[in-house]
Structure formats: structure tokens, C-alpha cells
Amino acid sequence: MSSKAEQAEVISSNIKKLREGKGWNQTKLASEASISGAALSKIEQGNGRVPTIVVMRKIASALKVQVNDITGEATEVTSEAEERNREFYRKWDVLDDLEQSDQEILRGMAERLKGITQRD
């Protein structure tokens, strides 16, 4: 198993390559992933720090790749439904700014929609 510093280097390098492959700057990727530009800049610099899985999932979703494409690990197989769930939850954190009652309403709606899409 590689060291944390080596993992951070692989992750930072892969994110940068994937971002540049889309023709995006850091600001665009940070916006699409719903993370701060400063956080993305630190991730791409490496510095021996590995981002959390939540942040890597947000970045992967924004880039339309799998987390393993960022980490360099073996390929995981995901269904289309799992990919839709990842996309939905990537955007979910913006709801934290709403009042609790509004969050509960939206969560209920989301669960009903999820049930409908899983039946299709």
C-alpha cells in the first residue's frame, strides 16, 4: 500500500489531468463540485493531504468519472441508478441553508422520487 503522501500526489495529479481534459479551470470545477476554490487548489497542490471521500465523490461527480478514476484504484462497477444517486447527493449539501421544516419537506419529496425512479 502506498503512503499517504503518495496517495495525495496520485489524487492531485489525476484531478488536475481530468479537469484540464475537460478544458476547465479550477474555478469551474470547484463550482460544479460545490466545493471552495481554495479547497480545490489545496487538493491539486497535494502537500501530502488526501481529501475526504465526500469531497472526492463531489469532484468525481462533477467530472462525470468514478472515484477510482481519481484515486487510481481498481475499477468499480456502478449502475445508472447509483450514478443518479451520486449526482443528487452531490448537490444535497446546498439544502443545509434552508430551514429545518423546508429540508424535511424536500427530503420527503426526494425519497418519493427515488422510489418512483427505482421502479422504472
Backbone as numpy.savetxt, mean C-alpha at the origin, in Angstrom:
# Nx Ny Nz CAx CAy CAz Cx Cy Cz
18.68 -15.62 5.80 17.84 -14.44 5.80 18.73 -13.20 5.80
18.33 -12.21 5.06 19.14 -11.01 4.96 18.93 -10.10 6.16
19.88 -9.22 6.37 19.80 -8.30 7.50 18.75 -7.23 7.22
18.37 -6.54 8.27 17.39 -5.47 8.16 17.88 -4.39 7.20
19.15 -4.06 7.25 19.72 -3.05 6.36 19.64 -3.51 4.91
19.90 -4.79 4.67 19.80 -5.33 3.30 18.36 -5.33 2.81
17.43 -5.68 3.69 16.01 -5.66 3.34 15.58 -4.24 3.00
16.00 -3.28 3.80 15.64 -1.88 3.56 16.17 -1.41 2.22
17.38 -1.83 1.87 17.97 -1.44 0.59 17.20 -2.02 -0.58
16.83 -3.30 -0.49 16.06 -3.95 -1.56 14.71 -3.25 -1.71
14.04 -3.01 -0.60 12.72 -2.36 -0.63 12.82 -0.97 -1.22
13.77 -0.18 -0.76 13.89 1.20 -1.26 14.22 1.20 -2.75
15.10 0.32 -3.17 15.47 0.24 -4.58 14.29 -0.18 -5.45
13.55 -1.19 -4.99 12.41 -1.68 -5.77 11.30 -0.64 -5.87
11.02 0.06 -4.80 9.99 1.10 -4.84 10.39 2.18 -5.83
11.63 2.60 -5.76 12.10 3.65 -6.68 12.00 3.19 -8.13
12.43 1.96 -8.43 12.36 1.44 -9.80 10.92 1.36 -10.29
10.03 0.85 -9.43 8.62 0.73 -9.81 7.99 2.10 -10.03
8.31 3.04 -9.16 7.78 4.41 -9.27 8.27 5.05 -10.56
9.55 4.97 -10.81 10.12 5.57 -12.02 9.60 4.88 -13.28
9.32 3.57 -13.17 8.76 2.84 -14.30 7.39 3.34 -14.71
6.66 3.90 -13.75 5.36 4.49 -14.06 5.49 5.95 -14.48
6.71 6.48 -14.41 6.91 7.89 -14.76 6.44 8.84 -13.66
6.35 8.33 -12.43 5.86 9.13 -11.31 7.02 9.72 -10.53
6.78 10.90 -9.95 7.72 11.44 -8.98 7.27 10.99 -7.59
8.06 11.32 -6.59 7.71 10.89 -5.22 6.39 11.50 -4.76
6.13 12.73 -5.14 4.89 13.40 -4.72 3.68 12.64 -5.23
3.72 12.20 -6.49 2.60 11.47 -7.10 2.38 10.15 -6.38
3.45 9.39 -6.15 3.31 8.10 -5.47 2.80 8.29 -4.04
3.35 9.26 -3.33 2.91 9.50 -1.96 1.42 9.82 -1.93
0.97 10.64 -2.85 -0.45 11.00 -2.93 -1.31 9.77 -3.23
-0.90 8.99 -4.22 -1.67 7.79 -4.60 -1.71 6.75 -3.48
-0.64 6.69 -2.70 -0.55 5.71 -1.61 -1.10 6.25 -0.29
-1.51 7.50 -0.26 -2.02 8.13 0.96 -1.00 8.10 2.09
0.26 8.40 1.74 1.30 8.55 2.75 1.95 9.91 2.51
2.73 10.37 3.46 3.37 11.67 3.30 4.57 11.57 2.36
4.87 12.66 1.70 6.03 12.72 0.84 7.32 12.49 1.62
7.35 13.00 2.84 8.53 12.82 3.69 8.74 11.35 4.01
7.64 10.64 4.29 7.76 9.21 4.60 8.30 8.44 3.39
7.76 8.75 2.20 8.24 8.06 1.00 9.71 8.37 0.73
10.09 9.61 0.92 11.48 10.00 0.72 12.40 9.20 1.63
12.02 9.06 2.90 12.84 8.28 3.85 12.91 6.81 3.45
11.77 6.29 2.96 11.75 4.88 2.53 12.70 4.68 1.36
12.64 5.58 0.38 13.50 5.44 -0.80 14.97 5.67 -0.49
15.26 6.40 0.57 16.65 6.60 0.98 17.21 5.35 1.65
16.32 4.52 2.16 16.75 3.29 2.83 17.12 3.55 4.26
18.34 3.88 4.52 18.85 4.17 5.87 18.62 3.02 6.86
18.50 1.79 6.36 18.37 0.65 7.25 17.02 0.47 7.89
16.04 1.30 7.52 14.71 1.20 8.11 13.75 0.54 7.12
13.07 -0.49 7.59 12.09 -1.20 6.76 10.71 -0.62 7.08
9.95 -0.20 6.04 8.61 0.35 6.30 7.67 -0.73 6.84
6.63 -0.30 7.50 5.65 -1.26 8.03 4.92 -1.94 6.88
4.31 -3.06 7.18 3.56 -3.79 6.16 2.38 -2.96 5.66
1.78 -2.17 6.54 0.66 -1.32 6.13 1.12 -0.32 5.07
2.25 0.31 5.31 2.78 1.28 4.35 3.17 0.58 3.05
3.79 -0.59 3.16 4.16 -1.31 1.93 2.93 -1.72 1.13
1.85 -2.10 1.82 0.61 -2.45 1.12 0.02 -1.24 0.41
0.07 -0.09 1.05 -0.43 1.13 0.42 0.37 1.47 -0.84
1.68 1.36 -0.73 2.54 1.67 -1.87 2.31 0.65 -2.99
2.24 -0.63 -2.63 2.01 -1.67 -3.62 0.68 -1.46 -4.33
-0.34 -1.14 -3.58 -1.65 -0.90 -4.18 -1.62 0.28 -5.13
-0.97 1.35 -4.73 -0.87 2.54 -5.58 -0.13 2.21 -6.87
0.91 1.39 -6.79 1.70 1.03 -7.95 1.09 -0.12 -8.75
0.01 -0.68 -8.22 -0.67 -1.82 -8.86 0.26 -3.03 -8.98
0.99 -3.28 -7.89 1.86 -4.45 -7.81 1.57 -5.17 -6.50
2.18 -6.31 -6.32 2.06 -7.06 -5.08 3.16 -6.62 -4.12
2.95 -6.82 -2.83 3.95 -6.46 -1.83 5.26 -7.19 -2.11
5.18 -8.43 -2.57 6.41 -9.18 -2.85 7.22 -8.56 -3.99
6.58 -7.77 -4.86 7.33 -7.06 -5.89 8.20 -5.97 -5.26
7.78 -5.49 -4.11 8.54 -4.48 -3.38 9.62 -5.14 -2.52
9.25 -6.23 -1.85 10.19 -6.88 -0.93 11.17 -7.80 -1.64
10.83 -8.22 -2.85 11.69 -9.15 -3.58 11.52 -10.59 -3.15
10.48 -10.87 -2.37 10.22 -12.23 -1.90 9.46 -13.02 -2.95
9.28 -14.30 -2.70 8.58 -15.19 -3.63 7.17 -14.68 -3.92
6.69 -14.96 -5.11 5.39 -14.49 -5.57 4.26 -15.11 -4.77
3.29 -14.28 -4.40 2.08 -14.78 -3.75 0.95 -14.71 -4.76
0.02 -15.66 -4.67 -1.11 -15.68 -5.57 -2.31 -15.06 -4.87
-2.92 -14.04 -5.51 -4.09 -13.39 -4.93 -5.22 -13.37 -5.94
-6.41 -13.41 -5.41 -7.58 -13.36 -6.28 -7.94 -11.92 -6.59
-8.81 -11.77 -7.57 -9.28 -10.43 -7.92 -10.02 -9.79 -6.75
-10.78 -10.59 -6.01 -11.50 -10.08 -4.84 -10.54 -9.58 -3.77
-9.44 -10.32 -3.54 -8.44 -9.88 -2.57 -7.81 -8.56 -2.99
-7.56 -8.42 -4.29 -6.98 -7.18 -4.80 -7.94 -6.01 -4.62
-9.23 -6.24 -4.84 -10.23 -5.17 -4.62 -10.27 -4.78 -3.15
-10.17 -5.78 -2.26 -10.15 -5.49 -0.83 -8.93 -4.63 -0.47
-7.79 -4.97 -1.02 -6.58 -4.19 -0.73 -6.74 -2.74 -1.18
-7.29 -2.56 -2.36 -7.49 -1.21 -2.89 -8.43 -0.43 -1.99
-9.51 -1.08 -1.54 -10.48 -0.41 -0.67 -9.82 0.00 0.64
-9.13 -0.91 1.28 -8.55 -0.62 2.58 -7.37 0.35 2.50
-6.75 0.46 1.33 -5.69 1.46 1.16 -6.25 2.86 1.35
-7.47 3.06 0.91 -8.12 4.37 1.02 -8.86 4.54 2.35
-9.04 3.45 3.10 -9.86 3.46 4.31 -9.38 4.47 5.35
-8.09 4.71 5.48 -7.58 5.56 6.56 -8.06 7.00 6.47
-8.53 7.46 5.32 -9.04 8.82 5.22 -10.34 8.98 5.99
-11.01 7.88 6.30 -12.26 7.94 7.04 -12.05 8.25 8.52
-10.83 8.11 8.99 -10.54 8.36 10.40 -10.84 9.80 10.79
-10.89 10.71 9.83 -11.17 12.11 10.12 -12.66 12.38 10.33
-13.51 11.41 9.99 -14.96 11.59 10.13 -15.39 11.34 11.57
-16.58 11.83 11.90 -17.13 11.55 13.22 -17.42 10.06 13.34
-17.42 9.56 14.58 -17.59 8.14 14.83 -18.89 7.61 14.22
-19.98 8.34 14.35 -21.26 7.86 13.81 -21.20 7.71 12.29
-20.53 8.65 11.62 -20.39 8.56 10.17 -19.50 7.38 9.77
-18.47 7.13 10.57 -17.59 6.00 10.30 -18.38 4.69 10.40
-19.24 4.58 11.41 -20.02 3.36 11.60 -20.99 3.15 10.45
-21.60 4.21 9.97 -22.50 4.12 8.82 -21.75 3.62 7.60
-20.60 4.22 7.33 -19.81 3.83 6.16 -19.27 2.41 6.28
-18.89 2.01 7.48 -18.40 0.63 7.66 -19.51 -0.36 7.37
-20.72 -0.05 7.84 -21.87 -0.92 7.56 -22.14 -1.02 6.07
-22.08 0.12 5.39 -22.28 0.13 3.94 -21.20 -0.69 3.24
-19.97 -0.51 3.69 -18.85 -1.22 3.07 -19.00 -2.74 3.24
-19.41 -3.17 4.41 -19.60 -4.60 4.65 -20.71 -5.15 3.77
-21.80 -4.40 3.60 -22.88 -4.85 2.73 -22.40 -4.93 1.28
-21.65 -3.93 0.84 -21.11 -3.95 -0.53 -20.14 -5.11 -0.72
-19.34 -5.36 0.28 -18.39 -6.46 0.20 -19.14 -7.79 0.05
-20.23 -7.93 0.80 -21.05 -9.15 0.69 -21.66 -9.31 -0.69
-22.08 -8.20 -1.27 -22.68 -8.24 -2.62 -21.62 -8.63 -3.65
-20.44 -8.03 -3.57 -19.41 -8.31 -4.58 -18.84 -9.72 -4.44
-18.89 -10.28 -3.25 -18.38 -11.64 -3.07 -19.36 -12.67 -3.65
-20.63 -12.31 -3.78 -21.61 -13.22 -4.34 -21.52 -13.26 -5.86
-20.97 -12.20 -6.48 -20.93 -12.14 -7.94 -19.91 -13.05 -8.55
